[in-house]
Amino acid sequence: MPDTKRVTTRTLRQMKASGTPIAMLTAYDYTLARILDQAGVDVLLVGDSASNVMAGHETTLPITLEQMIYHAQCVIRAVRRALVVVDLPFGSYQGNSKEALISAIRIMKETGAHAVKLEGGLAVRPAVERIFEAGIPVMGHLGLTPQRIYQFGTYRVRARSAEEADRLLADAELLERSGCFGLVLEKIPAALTAAVTAAVSIPTIGIGAGVGCDGQVLVTHDMLGLTTDFNPRFVRRFAQLADTIADAVNGYVQGVRERSFPGESESY
């Protein structure tokens, strides 16, 4: 492991100040989280994207708070260095700030995670403030917010218009004032990302938002090439593990069929 010193919210602020880009990936289970942590990923997001890549749902909406807690428990057992952030799932914080606080407390107490993340700007300000006042670090999420996909009706780039861009910038500044320690900016124009990053003192983490932010995040299954039917412009596949795994499984099946596995050295 490159550095076993714990990454904290203070670490991320220092990284922004020094110009050191922050590497963030999603994690949902012990085995993969351990590999990511040991490889030097700074932030592991237990994302509600587990609804898609782990459970096979079309959107992030169906995943429950209990399921998010389970995934976070698996991840936290593996981690020695990374900051672990857990998404508050749809329906666990939008009702009122008290409900949001109860959900955040459950995540922190039942998983041992280090922070929570929620989507939205002005509408979730009371929730952010109440969670922050309870001593729980909060990360914001602006731009394309997948929990609102049925409201948007499309996954296309957000904040192209001047009006929406101005509102997003105002929301970013509002979330910082409300206590957020960082912001995820999803699928917005690169120029707007750079403007938001310059306007706030907290780290910005981009996904489909260009290079002008303080760090980047991808869904690990996309980055590793485990998903093959999701091909947005912003995803770079640093490996093609779907092919590698398929080749390995084909080899295993062939070995079983031919009775070449197990061999003498693999038997007792």
C-alpha positions as CSV (number, residue, x, y, z in Angstrom):
1,M,0.0,0.0,0.0
2,P,1.5,3.3,-1.0
3,D,0.6,5.2,2.2
4,T,-1.3,3.7,5.1
5,K,-2.1,7.0,6.7
6,R,-5.8,7.5,6.9
7,V,-7.4,9.8,4.4
8,T,-9.8,12.2,6.1
9,T,-11.9,15.2,5.0
10,R,-9.0,17.4,6.2
11,T,-6.7,15.4,3.8
12,L,-9.0,16.2,0.9
13,R,-8.9,19.9,1.7
14,Q,-5.1,19.7,1.8
15,M,-5.1,17.9,-1.5
16,K,-7.2,20.6,-3.1
17,A,-4.9,23.3,-1.7
18,S,-1.8,21.6,-3.0
19,G,-3.3,20.8,-6.4
20,T,-3.0,17.0,-5.8
21,P,-5.9,15.3,-7.7
22,I,-8.2,13.1,-5.7
23,A,-8.9,9.6,-6.9
24,M,-12.3,8.2,-6.0
25,L,-14.1,5.0,-7.0
26,T,-17.2,3.1,-6.0
27,A,-17.1,0.0,-3.8
28,Y,-19.8,-2.4,-2.7
29,D,-18.1,-5.5,-1.3
30,Y,-15.2,-6.6,0.8
31,T,-13.0,-8.2,-1.8
32,L,-12.9,-5.4,-4.3
33,A,-12.8,-2.7,-1.7
34,R,-9.7,-4.3,-0.3
35,I,-8.0,-4.2,-3.7
36,L,-9.0,-0.6,-4.3
37,D,-7.8,0.5,-0.9
38,Q,-4.5,-1.2,-1.2
39,A,-4.0,0.3,-4.7
40,G,-4.2,3.8,-3.2
41,V,-7.6,5.1,-4.0
42,D,-8.3,8.1,-1.8
43,V,-12.1,7.9,-1.5
44,L,-14.3,4.9,-1.7
45,L,-18.0,5.7,-2.5
46,V,-20.5,3.1,-1.4
47,G,-22.8,4.4,-4.1
48,D,-26.5,3.8,-4.6
49,S,-25.2,2.7,-8.1
50,A,-25.1,-0.7,-6.4
51,S,-28.8,-0.7,-7.4
52,N,-27.6,-0.9,-11.0
53,V,-24.4,-2.9,-11.0
54,M,-25.0,-5.2,-8.1
55,A,-28.8,-5.7,-8.1
56,G,-29.6,-5.2,-11.8
57,H,-32.1,-2.4,-11.4
58,E,-32.6,0.1,-14.2
59,T,-32.2,3.1,-11.8
60,T,-30.8,3.9,-8.4
61,L,-34.2,4.4,-6.9
62,P,-35.1,0.9,-5.7
63,I,-32.1,0.4,-3.3
64,T,-33.0,0.7,0.4
65,L,-31.3,2.2,3.4
66,E,-30.9,-1.3,4.8
67,Q,-29.2,-2.5,1.6
68,M,-26.9,0.5,1.6
69,I,-25.9,-0.3,5.2
70,Y,-25.1,-3.9,4.2
71,H,-22.9,-2.8,1.4
72,A,-21.1,-0.2,3.5
73,Q,-20.5,-2.8,6.3
74,C,-18.8,-5.1,3.7
75,V,-16.6,-2.2,2.4
76,I,-15.6,-0.8,5.7
77,R,-14.2,-4.1,6.9
78,A,-11.7,-4.0,4.0
79,V,-10.4,-0.5,4.3
80,R,-7.3,0.7,6.1
81,R,-6.6,4.0,4.3
82,A,-9.4,5.4,2.1
83,L,-12.2,7.7,3.3
84,V,-15.4,5.8,2.9
85,V,-18.5,7.8,1.9
86,V,-22.0,6.3,1.7
87,D,-24.9,7.5,-0.4
88,L,-28.1,8.2,1.3
89,P,-30.6,6.4,-0.9
90,F,-33.7,7.8,-2.5
91,G,-36.4,8.2,0.1
92,S,-34.2,8.3,3.1
93,Y,-33.6,12.1,3.3
94,Q,-36.0,14.0,1.1
95,G,-39.0,13.9,3.4
96,N,-37.6,16.2,6.1
97,S,-34.3,17.0,7.9
98,K,-35.2,14.8,10.9
99,E,-35.6,11.8,8.6
100,A,-32.3,12.7,6.9
101,L,-30.5,12.8,10.2
102,I,-31.9,9.5,11.4
103,S,-30.8,7.9,8.1
104,A,-27.3,9.4,8.4
105,I,-26.9,8.3,12.0
106,R,-27.9,4.8,11.1
107,I,-25.3,4.6,8.4
108,M,-22.6,6.0,10.7
109,K,-23.4,3.8,13.7
110,E,-24.2,0.6,11.9
111,T,-21.3,0.7,9.3
112,G,-18.4,2.6,10.7
113,A,-18.3,4.7,7.6
114,H,-16.7,8.2,7.6
115,A,-19.3,10.3,5.7
116,V,-22.5,10.4,3.8
117,K,-23.5,11.8,0.4
118,L,-26.8,13.2,-0.8
119,E,-28.0,14.7,-4.0
120,G,-29.4,18.2,-4.6
121,G,-29.0,21.9,-3.8
122,L,-31.3,24.3,-2.2
123,A,-34.0,21.7,-1.6
124,V,-31.8,19.6,0.7
125,R,-30.1,22.5,2.5
126,P,-32.0,21.7,5.8
127,A,-31.0,18.1,5.7
128,V,-27.3,19.0,5.0
129,E,-27.3,21.5,7.9
130,R,-28.9,19.2,10.4
131,I,-26.6,16.2,9.5
132,F,-23.6,18.5,9.7
133,E,-24.6,20.0,13.0
134,A,-24.8,16.4,14.4
135,G,-21.1,16.0,13.6
136,I,-21.5,13.9,10.4
137,P,-19.4,14.9,7.4
138,V,-21.6,15.5,4.3
139,M,-20.7,15.4,0.6
140,G,-23.0,17.1,-1.9
141,H,-23.9,16.0,-5.4
142,L,-24.9,18.4,-8.2
143,G,-25.5,18.3,-11.9
144,L,-27.0,15.1,-13.2
145,T,-28.5,13.6,-10.0
146,P,-29.6,10.1,-10.8
147,Q,-32.2,10.0,-8.1
148,R,-34.2,12.6,-10.1
149,I,-33.9,10.8,-13.4
150,Y,-37.7,10.4,-13.9
151,Q,-38.0,14.2,-13.3
152,F,-35.2,14.9,-15.8
153,G,-36.4,12.3,-18.3
154,T,-32.9,11.9,-19.7
155,Y,-29.3,11.3,-18.8
156,R,-28.0,14.0,-21.0
157,V,-25.6,16.8,-19.8
158,R,-27.1,19.2,-17.3
159,A,-26.6,23.0,-16.8
160,R,-25.9,23.8,-20.5
161,S,-28.2,26.9,-20.2
162,A,-27.0,30.0,-18.5
163,E,-30.0,29.8,-16.0
164,E,-29.3,26.3,-14.9
165,A,-25.5,26.9,-14.8
166,D,-26.1,29.9,-12.5
167,R,-28.4,27.9,-10.3
168,L,-25.8,25.1,-10.0
169,L,-23.0,27.5,-9.1
170,A,-25.3,29.1,-6.4
171,D,-26.2,25.6,-5.1
172,A,-22.5,24.7,-4.9
173,E,-21.7,27.8,-2.8
174,L,-24.8,27.2,-0.7
175,L,-23.8,23.6,0.0
176,E,-20.4,24.8,1.1
177,R,-21.9,27.3,3.5
178,S,-24.2,24.6,4.8
179,G,-21.3,22.4,5.8
180,C,-20.5,20.1,2.9
181,F,-16.8,19.0,2.9
182,G,-16.9,18.2,-0.8
183,L,-19.0,18.1,-4.0
184,V,-19.6,15.5,-6.7
185,L,-20.3,17.3,-10.1
186,E,-21.9,14.9,-12.6
187,K,-22.2,15.4,-16.3
188,I,-21.9,19.2,-16.6
189,P,-19.9,21.3,-19.1
190,A,-16.2,21.4,-18.3
191,A,-16.1,25.2,-18.2
192,L,-18.8,25.2,-15.5
193,T,-16.9,22.6,-13.5
194,A,-13.8,24.8,-13.6
195,A,-15.9,27.8,-12.5
196,V,-17.4,25.9,-9.6
197,T,-14.1,24.5,-8.5
198,A,-12.6,28.0,-8.4
199,A,-15.6,29.5,-6.5
200,V,-15.7,27.0,-3.6
201,S,-12.9,26.1,-1.1
202,I,-14.1,22.5,-0.7
203,P,-12.9,19.8,-3.1
204,T,-14.9,19.0,-6.3
205,I,-15.0,15.5,-7.7
206,G,-16.1,15.2,-11.3
207,I,-17.8,12.4,-13.3
208,G,-18.3,13.4,-16.9
209,A,-17.4,16.9,-15.8
210,G,-14.0,17.5,-17.4
211,V,-10.6,17.8,-15.9
212,G,-11.0,21.2,-14.2
213,C,-12.1,19.7,-10.8
214,D,-10.1,18.6,-7.8
215,G,-10.6,14.9,-8.5
216,Q,-12.4,12.2,-10.4
217,V,-14.8,9.4,-9.7
218,L,-16.1,6.5,-11.8
219,V,-18.2,3.4,-11.1
220,T,-15.5,0.7,-10.6
221,H,-17.4,-1.8,-12.6
222,D,-17.4,0.6,-15.6
223,M,-13.7,1.5,-15.2
224,L,-12.7,-2.2,-15.0
225,G,-14.7,-3.1,-18.1
226,L,-17.0,-5.4,-16.1
227,T,-20.1,-3.6,-17.6
228,T,-20.4,-3.9,-21.3
229,D,-23.8,-2.4,-22.0
230,F,-23.1,1.1,-20.6
231,N,-21.0,3.3,-22.8
232,P,-21.2,7.0,-21.9
233,R,-18.6,9.3,-23.3
234,F,-17.1,10.0,-19.9
235,V,-16.2,6.3,-19.1
236,R,-12.7,5.1,-19.8
237,R,-12.2,1.4,-19.4
238,F,-8.8,0.9,-17.9
239,A,-9.3,-2.9,-18.3
240,Q,-11.6,-5.3,-20.1
241,L,-12.3,-7.7,-17.2
242,A,-15.5,-9.0,-18.7
243,D,-13.5,-10.6,-21.4
244,T,-10.8,-11.8,-19.0
245,I,-13.4,-13.4,-16.7
246,A,-15.2,-15.0,-19.6
247,D,-12.0,-16.5,-20.9
248,A,-11.2,-17.8,-17.4
249,V,-14.7,-19.3,-17.0
250,N,-14.5,-20.9,-20.4
251,G,-11.2,-22.4,-19.5
252,Y,-12.6,-23.7,-16.2
253,V,-15.6,-25.3,-17.9
254,Q,-13.3,-26.9,-20.5
255,G,-11.1,-28.3,-17.8
256,V,-14.0,-29.8,-16.0
257,R,-15.5,-31.3,-19.2
258,E,-12.1,-32.8,-20.1
259,R,-11.4,-34.0,-16.6
260,S,-8.1,-32.1,-16.7
261,F,-9.2,-30.2,-13.6
262,P,-8.5,-31.1,-10.9
263,G,-5.1,-32.5,-11.7
264,E,-2.9,-34.7,-9.6
265,S,-1.3,-31.7,-7.9
266,E,-4.7,-30.3,-7.1
267,S,-5.9,-33.5,-5.4
268,Y,-5.3,-35.0,-2.0
